[in-house]
Amino acid sequence: MSISKQSTLTLPASGMGDVKQVLGIAWPMILIAIVVSLSQNGQIWILGQNEQSQALYQLSMLQPFHFLFIALLECLTITNQVFSARSTCDWPSRKVMNSTLLLAVAGTVFLCLLAGVSYLFEAPLQSVMGGNTQNLFSQTLPLYLLSLIPLLIFELGNAGLRGQGKTLSSMLLISGFIIINLAVCYIGFVHHQLGFQAVIYANLLSASAMLPFSLFMLFRTVSHGSDPQPKAFLPRLFALMTDAGIPIFLSMLIAFASSAVIFPLISQMNTDYAPGFLIVVKLRSLFIIPAVALGSAIAIFVNQQLSAATKDALTRMLSRGMLAISLLYITLTAMVYLNQHTLVDLLANTSTVQQAGYLLLSLLLPTFFLTSMLAATQTMLEQLGRGKRVLLITLVVESAMVGGILILMRSQGNITELAHLIVIFNVVYFTIFLREYWLLTKNLRGEDAL
């Protein structure tokens, strides 16, 4: 879908003008995402300060459910952000507060139900997920999910602010959240020996402290004007949810299912592999942030220029963008290669986890480039009208990868073979998405395309 209301561009789509405008759209998203990712990696670093603690292992075993929370968060916040952006010109802005609260209720109900399922079905979950931690699904996971409710509501308020163009305000609020979160986590874990409960307290207290400021700033921003069509609110919100939020949720839900298979299987090979794999995943998540932001910025720019620029100018912008992202990530991947041990040492808490991290990072290094290019390409495709095809491709390839991993494990495969399989499927992913990108450029030029 077109999200052209998020900002206004006036320069022609050629020369340095388009580059400056793309960077102008991208930098706030990059900064916000980096801050959030640093928070997550900061918690890993804090939990790694105690070699005897199982907290880092617990966090790694809960990652599939964290991915599920992120899928829910992205679904609701992107819906609210787009609704807010459309409300700057097309719709009454005061309804942004209604959408924020309604989506907050929906997200809260979802997390409460998920926590209840975890508590009631501990035995089946323990059997499926494996792991060595007692009460992981009856106590730790439900409390962890409930501690994320204030963060969900806080981020919905921030999404409303970003949609209204208040990116700096949103960034300041998130920065405050991160500072409080890491401070509480560090004090609770290092000084009070709370173990994994330090993460739960950090999530709960930091988001709760910043939530009133987020909602108050949003209320001040949107509490003006009248609503001549009050009955149009729900249909508009539902349409945006169907067009933007739900496809993103389903795509990320597939990733949740995949991670729910991979993490327990890696843990069964060696309990140190799960934290080691978590370290690699978190480093790669931080690594791909600029790719997602740049891909999204390019898509926003193209959407905004669809009626004003020539077809050749649009395809030229896409081609330049893809080339620039490719060169950037070739360079960044080389830098990761040269600093592998240093990066792992920042997050590992024992020598055995360090060795596991060294091994997994060296094996999965190609995915740092491939996953980043995938993320950028997928973002562009989703926002330029090919979201359903992306969802179908994701479903097929992820299902095939999970099937391949299960077959490998039944044949007593080792960690090296598993890593090679993941790299192979990343290559398959990238090849398919490159074809979709080529079809997209043909479509923009008005040529026959699927």
Phi, psi and omega in degrees: 000157178276132177241043187292349181280357185286337175198170183241126180244140182231345182283156179292153183277061179203165177063211181280345182300314182293323179297315180298320182289321177298315178295325177296325176286323190282323192298321178296322179294321179297313182297315181298314182294322178296317180299315180296316180295321177298326177298314181295316178291331176296320177297320178298316179298317180296314180294338179279000182283343181241110183293336183272347185280145175267007186299319180294322177295317178300316179298321179294322180288338179270359184301320177304322180283332173293321176299321178296319176298318179298322177299314177298316182299314180296318179303309185284318183289322178293320176301314181291323180294316179293319177300317180295319180296318178295333182280355177288332182230312190278322188239163178296128184290334182295340179285350177297324177295320178296315181296321179299313182291320180295315178293328177296318178297315180299315180293321178296316179298317180299313181293323177295318178295319180295320177296320178296319178298317179299318181292317185283332185243045181301312185299310178299320179295319179297322180293318183286314186276334183073208179098161185251005185267127177285148177060021182297319185262342179270334183234304188296308183296313178302316179295321179298315180295318180293329180291345181272352182299311177301324178295319178301311181293320178301315181290329175296319175297318178295322178298320176299319178295317180297320179298330178276002180090008181268056184294319181296318178299316179298318181296320179295319178297316180294322178298319176298319177300315182296315182300313180294318182301309182291325179295313180295317180298316181295313181297316182293321184277314186277317187266332182247002177049048181277352182065219183293339177300337177298323177294317181296313178298320181297314179299314185292311187286320184292315180291321180296325180291324184267344184303313180301323179294319180298311182292323180294317179294322178294317180300316179296328183285323190251357186276065176207163181082177180238171181239099181287344181230071184298331181285349181276350185300304184296315177301321179295314181295319180294321179297318178294320178299317181291320185279325186242306189292309186295315177302321178295317179300315182294320178299317180286332177296324177296319176296324176300314180297320179296314180293330178295337176272316188292313185299311179297323180294319177295321179296325179293328177294315182193129184298338178281343180290327182296309175298324178296318178293322177300318179300315180296317180298316181292319177298319180291325177298316177295324183295322187272357183305311179300327180296315179297315181295317180292319177299317179294319180296319178297318179296317178299315181299314180296317178302319182288338183257005186304319183267348186255327185262161177284161180298321179296323179294321180294313180293327177295321178296317178297317181294316177298318180297315180296319179296316181296317179295320179298312180296320179300316186277340169295316179295313182295322179295321176298322178293321176297318179302321182282345184232032185302307186294322179298317181295317180293319182299332180295333188242340184284144183252349177220163180294326179290321175294323176301311181297320177297319179296318177302312183297310184292323179294319179294322181287324185261009181305319179302332181289342176296320175284311186296314182294323178295316178294322176299314182297316180295314181294316180299318179299315179296316181297316182297322184272355180244031168093009181241030183296321181292323177293321177298317179299316180296315179299316180300316180299314183292311185290317179296320178297318178296320180295315178299318177299317178296321179294317179297319178297318179299318181292323178294333179268017177062042178290159181256179185294327179294316179296322178296315179297319178298322178296318178298318179296317180300316181290332173295321177296317178299312177308307186297320179298315180294318181291329175296321176296318178297323178295318178297317177297323178296315180295323176296319180296319179294328178281354180086011178273165179294129179211154180291000000 
